[in-house]
Amino acid sequence: MEVRKHIYFSGRVQGVGFRYRATYLAQSRKLTGWVKNLWDDRVEMEVQGEETSIERFLQDLQGQQFISVDNMDVAEIPCVEESKFRVVY
């Protein structure tokens, strides 16, 4: 079943390639959504796809070199129609 997650990441998540790696990993798993840096050094993301694919995506993202996620604030939100995962500026 497809779900959509809204996530705030904190830790060492800016200046380490987080958005690039998130986009690459999400697109390779056919997930949709977006990711952006916030002014307070956190990263915000919405990701949509199969629950198990999102779980694997999040595990792989946290295992990337230089990225250190201290906390993830996750909420499930309604799905939307979109075609890709992208960086929002």
Backbone as a printed PyTorch tensor [residue, N CA C, xyz], in Angstrom:
tensor([[[  0.8320,  -1.1850,   0.0000],
         [  0.0000,   0.0000,   0.0000],
         [  0.8810,   1.2560,   0.0000]],

        [[  0.5070,   2.2180,  -0.7980],
         [  1.2860,   3.4460,  -0.8970],
         [  0.9610,   4.3880,   0.2590]],

        [[  2.0140,   4.9920,   0.8190],
         [  1.8720,   5.9510,   1.9140],
         [  2.7390,   7.1760,   1.6110]],

        [[  2.4940,   8.2450,   2.3410],
         [  3.3040,   9.4610,   2.2130],
         [  3.7340,   9.8780,   3.6120]],

        [[  5.0280,  10.1760,   3.7540],
         [  5.6020,  10.5680,   5.0410],
         [  6.1520,  11.9880,   4.9440]],

        [[  5.8850,  12.7680,   5.9750],
         [  6.4830,  14.0920,   6.1220],
         [  7.5140,  13.9630,   7.2330]],

        [[  8.7720,  14.3230,   6.9390],
         [  9.8690,  14.0540,   7.8700],
         [ 10.7400,  15.2900,   8.0390]],

        [[ 11.0940,  15.5600,   9.3030],
         [ 12.1210,  16.5490,   9.6180],
         [ 13.3310,  15.7820,  10.1330]],

        [[ 14.4920,  16.0130,   9.5290],
         [ 15.7470,  15.3890,   9.9480],
         [ 16.5920,  16.4220,  10.6750]],

        [[ 17.2010,  16.0220,  11.7930],
         [ 18.1710,  16.8860,  12.4490],
         [ 19.4450,  16.0910,  12.6930]],

        [[ 20.5400,  16.8010,  12.8710],
         [ 21.8540,  16.1910,  13.0170],
         [ 22.7970,  16.8260,  12.0240]],

        [[ 23.7580,  16.0500,  11.5260],
         [ 24.6630,  16.5530,  10.4760],
         [ 24.0170,  16.1980,   9.1390]],

        [[ 23.0950,  17.0760,   8.6960],
         [ 22.3060,  16.7950,   7.5050],
         [ 22.3850,  17.8980,   6.4420]],

        [[ 23.1020,  18.9880,   6.7420],
         [ 23.3130,  20.0270,   5.7300],
         [ 24.8040,  20.1300,   5.4460]],

        [[ 25.1240,  20.3660,   4.1770],
         [ 26.5240,  20.4970,   3.7780],
         [ 27.2380,  19.1670,   3.6330]],

        [[ 26.4820,  18.0660,   3.5830],
         [ 27.0750,  16.7270,   3.4930],
         [ 26.5050,  15.9130,   2.3280]],

        [[ 25.7810,  16.5730,   1.4170],
         [ 25.2110,  15.8660,   0.2700],
         [ 23.9050,  15.1590,   0.5550]],

        [[ 23.2420,  15.5250,   1.6350],
         [ 22.0080,  14.8420,   2.0400],
         [ 20.9390,  14.9110,   0.9500]],

        [[ 20.6690,  16.1150,   0.4290],
         [ 19.6040,  16.2570,  -0.5710],
         [ 19.9350,  15.5020,  -1.8550]],

        [[ 21.1920,  15.5790,  -2.2960],
         [ 21.6070,  14.8630,  -3.5010],
         [ 21.4310,  13.3580,  -3.3150]],

        [[ 21.8970,  12.8400,  -2.1950],
         [ 21.8100,  11.4030,  -1.9470],
         [ 20.3620,  10.9620,  -1.7690]],

        [[ 19.5610,  11.7870,  -1.0950],
         [ 18.1430,  11.4630,  -0.9280],
         [ 17.4590,  11.3750,  -2.2910]],

        [[ 17.7560,  12.3270,  -3.1650],
         [ 17.1460,  12.3310,  -4.4920],
         [ 17.5660,  11.1020,  -5.2900]],

        [[ 18.8440,  10.7960,  -5.2830],
         [ 19.3470,   9.6340,  -6.0130],
         [ 18.7100,   8.3400,  -5.4880]],

        [[ 18.7090,   8.1570,  -4.1640],
         [ 18.1520,   6.9350,  -3.5760],
         [ 16.6530,   6.8240,  -3.8200]],

        [[ 15.9360,   7.9310,  -3.6920],
         [ 14.4870,   7.9130,  -3.8960],
         [ 14.1510,   7.5850,  -5.3520]],

        [[ 14.8430,   8.2210,  -6.2790],
         [ 14.5640,   7.9630,  -7.6930],
         [ 14.8990,   6.5320,  -8.0730]],

        [[ 15.9530,   5.9700,  -7.4900],
         [ 16.3210,   4.5930,  -7.8150],
         [ 15.2900,   3.5930,  -7.2730]],

        [[ 14.5000,   4.0070,  -6.2790],
         [ 13.4520,   3.1460,  -5.7020],
         [ 12.0600,   3.5330,  -6.1940]],

        [[ 12.0010,   4.4400,  -7.1640],
         [ 10.7410,   4.9050,  -7.7470],
         [  9.8140,   5.5360,  -6.7070]],

        [[ 10.4230,   6.2380,  -5.7280],
         [  9.6680,   6.9980,  -4.7450],
         [  9.4830,   8.4110,  -5.2670]],

        [[  8.4380,   9.0870,  -4.8310],
         [  8.2040,  10.4650,  -5.2220],
         [  8.2380,  11.3510,  -3.9820]],

        [[  8.3000,  12.6720,  -4.2180],
         [  8.2950,  13.6100,  -3.1160],
         [  9.2980,  14.7200,  -3.3320]],

        [[  9.7750,  15.2850,  -2.2220],
         [ 10.7110,  16.3960,  -2.2970],
         [ 11.5380,  16.4730,  -1.0210]],

        [[ 12.6360,  17.2360,  -1.1060],
         [ 13.5310,  17.4380,   0.0360],
         [ 14.0680,  18.8620,  -0.0400]],

        [[ 14.2140,  19.5110,   1.1340],
         [ 14.7830,  20.8640,   1.1460],
         [ 15.4580,  21.1520,   2.4780]],

        [[ 16.4620,  22.0360,   2.4150],
         [ 17.1320,  22.5210,   3.6180],
         [ 16.2580,  23.5690,   4.2950]],

        [[ 16.3190,  23.6100,   5.6210],
         [ 15.6230,  24.6270,   6.3960],
         [ 16.6280,  25.5940,   7.0100]],

        [[ 16.1880,  26.7570,   7.3900],
         [ 17.0510,  27.8060,   7.9540],
         [ 17.6760,  27.3920,   9.2840]],

        [[ 17.0690,  26.4290,   9.9920],
         [ 17.5430,  26.0360,  11.3300],
         [ 18.4450,  24.7960,  11.3100]],

        [[ 19.0640,  24.5160,  10.1730],
         [ 20.0040,  23.4000,   9.9810],
         [ 19.3410,  22.0310,   9.9140]],

        [[ 18.0260,  21.9770,   9.8720],
         [ 17.3330,  20.7110,   9.6480],
         [ 17.0540,  20.5530,   8.1600]],

        [[ 16.6250,  19.3480,   7.7830],
         [ 16.1800,  19.0690,   6.4180],
         [ 14.7450,  18.5730,   6.5140]],

        [[ 13.9040,  19.0780,   5.6130],
         [ 12.5000,  18.6770,   5.5500],
         [ 12.2810,  17.8370,   4.3000]],

        [[ 11.4350,  16.8150,   4.4210],
         [ 11.1890,  15.9170,   3.2910],
         [  9.7620,  15.3990,   3.3160]],

        [[  9.2040,  15.2140,   2.1290],
         [  8.0180,  14.3990,   1.9570],
         [  8.3950,  13.3050,   0.9690]],

        [[  8.0610,  12.0720,   1.3300],
         [  8.4010,  10.9390,   0.4770],
         [  7.1830,  10.0300,   0.3870]],

        [[  6.9250,   9.5150,  -0.8230],
         [  5.7420,   8.7090,  -1.0740],
         [  6.1030,   7.4540,  -1.8440]],

        [[  5.5040,   6.3430,  -1.4410],
         [  5.7090,   5.0670,  -2.0980],
         [  5.2730,   3.9400,  -1.1950]],

        [[  5.6960,   2.7380,  -1.5220],
         [  5.3730,   1.5860,  -0.6910],
         [  6.0850,   1.7070,   0.6540]],

        [[  5.3970,   1.3380,   1.7130],
         [  5.9320,   1.4680,   3.0810],
         [  7.3070,   0.8070,   3.2150]],

        [[  7.4550,  -0.4100,   2.7030],
         [  8.7430,  -1.1090,   2.8380],
         [  9.8470,  -0.4100,   2.0480]],

        [[  9.5160,   0.1560,   0.8970],
         [ 10.5110,   0.8940,   0.1070],
         [ 10.9530,   2.1580,   0.8360]],

        [[ 10.0280,   2.8370,   1.4910],
         [ 10.3750,   4.0370,   2.2470],
         [ 11.2560,   3.6690,   3.4310]],

        [[ 10.9340,   2.5870,   4.1250],
         [ 11.7520,   2.1530,   5.2640],
         [ 13.1770,   1.8580,   4.8260]],

        [[ 13.3500,   1.1180,   3.7220],
         [ 14.6900,   0.8130,   3.2080],
         [ 15.4180,   2.0730,   2.7610]],

        [[ 14.6890,   2.9680,   2.1150],
         [ 15.2400,   4.2530,   1.6770],
         [ 15.7940,   5.0270,   2.8680]],

        [[ 15.0310,   5.1190,   3.9510],
         [ 15.4730,   5.8590,   5.1340],
         [ 16.6750,   5.1950,   5.7970]],

        [[ 16.6940,   3.8760,   5.8410],
         [ 17.8480,   3.1660,   6.4040],
         [ 19.0940,   3.4190,   5.5650]],

        [[ 18.9590,   3.3190,   4.2490],
         [ 20.1000,   3.5380,   3.3600],
         [ 20.5840,   4.9840,   3.4240]],

        [[ 19.6640,   5.9240,   3.5190],
         [ 20.0360,   7.3340,   3.5880],
         [ 20.8420,   7.6150,   4.8520]],

        [[ 20.4350,   7.0500,   5.9660],
         [ 21.1460,   7.2620,   7.2300],
         [ 22.5030,   6.5630,   7.2450]],

        [[ 22.6840,   5.5690,   6.3960],
         [ 23.9470,   4.8490,   6.3350],
         [ 24.9720,   5.4690,   5.4100]],

        [[ 24.6380,   6.5950,   4.7820],
         [ 25.5450,   7.2450,   3.8430],
         [ 26.6970,   7.9260,   4.5820]],

        [[ 27.8520,   7.9170,   3.9370],
         [ 29.0460,   8.5510,   4.5020],
         [ 28.8020,  10.0420,   4.7210]],

        [[ 29.2640,  10.5670,   5.8380],
         [ 29.2010,  11.9690,   6.2510],
         [ 27.8520,  12.3910,   6.8340]],

        [[ 26.7780,  11.6440,   6.5520],
         [ 25.4610,  11.9900,   7.0830],
         [ 25.3120,  11.3700,   8.4630]],

        [[ 24.8290,  12.1760,   9.4060],
         [ 24.5710,  11.6850,  10.7560],
         [ 23.2250,  12.2300,  11.2230]],

        [[ 22.2010,  11.3870,  11.1900],
         [ 20.8570,  11.7890,  11.6010],
         [ 20.7120,  11.5300,  13.0970]],

        [[ 20.4800,  12.6110,  13.8530],
         [ 20.2600,  12.4850,  15.2920],
         [ 18.7950,  12.2350,  15.6160]],

        [[ 17.8970,  12.8060,  14.8100],
         [ 16.4700,  12.6670,  15.0820],
         [ 15.6740,  12.7760,  13.7890]],

        [[ 14.5980,  11.9940,  13.7150],
         [ 13.6460,  12.0780,  12.6120],
         [ 12.2630,  12.2530,  13.2200]],

        [[ 11.6090,  13.3420,  12.8680],
         [ 10.2300,  13.5870,  13.2850],
         [  9.3550,  13.2110,  12.0960]],

        [[  8.6350,  12.0920,  12.2000],
         [  7.9170,  11.5090,  11.0710],
         [  6.4130,  11.5510,  11.3160]],

        [[  5.6720,  11.9780,  10.2970],
         [  4.2080,  11.9550,  10.3460],
         [  3.6920,  11.4100,   9.0250]],

        [[  2.6550,  10.6050,   9.0830],
         [  2.0240,  10.1160,   7.8600],
         [  0.9880,  11.1370,   7.4270]],

        [[  1.0140,  11.4720,   6.1320],
         [  0.1040,  12.4680,   5.5800],
         [ -0.5700,  11.8720,   4.3450]],

        [[ -1.6270,  12.5280,   3.8220],
         [ -2.3180,  12.0010,   2.6340],
         [ -1.4130,  11.9590,   1.4030]],

        [[ -1.6010,  10.9520,   0.5840],
         [ -0.8520,  10.8190,  -0.6680],
         [ -1.3180,  11.8810,  -1.6640]],

        [[ -0.4070,  12.2490,  -2.5670],
         [ -0.7100,  13.1900,  -3.6430],
         [ -0.2240,  12.5930,  -4.9570]],

        [[ -0.7160,  13.1330,  -6.0540],
         [ -0.2490,  12.6750,  -7.3640],
         [  0.9670,  13.4910,  -7.7770]],

        [[  2.0520,  12.8150,  -8.0580],
         [  3.2750,  13.4390,  -8.5530],
         [  4.0780,  12.3900,  -9.2830]],

        [[  5.0860,  12.8370, -10.0450],
         [  5.7880,  11.8920, -10.9060],
         [  7.2390,  11.6350, -10.5410]],

        [[  7.8170,  12.4460,  -9.6270],
         [  9.2370,  12.2550,  -9.3430],
         [  9.5850,  12.7670,  -7.9500]],

        [[ 10.8300,  12.5360,  -7.5530],
         [ 11.3890,  13.0630,  -6.3150],
         [ 12.3200,  14.1870,  -6.7100]],

        [[ 12.2470,  15.3120,  -6.0050],
         [ 13.0340,  16.4740,  -6.4210],
         [ 13.5250,  17.2790,  -5.2210]],

        [[ 14.5180,  18.1110,  -5.4670],
         [ 15.0170,  19.0550,  -4.4790],
         [ 14.2080,  20.3390,  -4.6140]],

        [[ 13.7580,  20.8870,  -3.4890],
         [ 13.0450,  22.1610,  -3.4660],
         [ 13.9710,  23.2030,  -2.8510]],

        [[ 14.0550,  24.3590,  -3.4530],
         [ 14.9270,  25.4260,  -2.9600],
         [ 14.1040,  26.5420,  -2.3500]]])
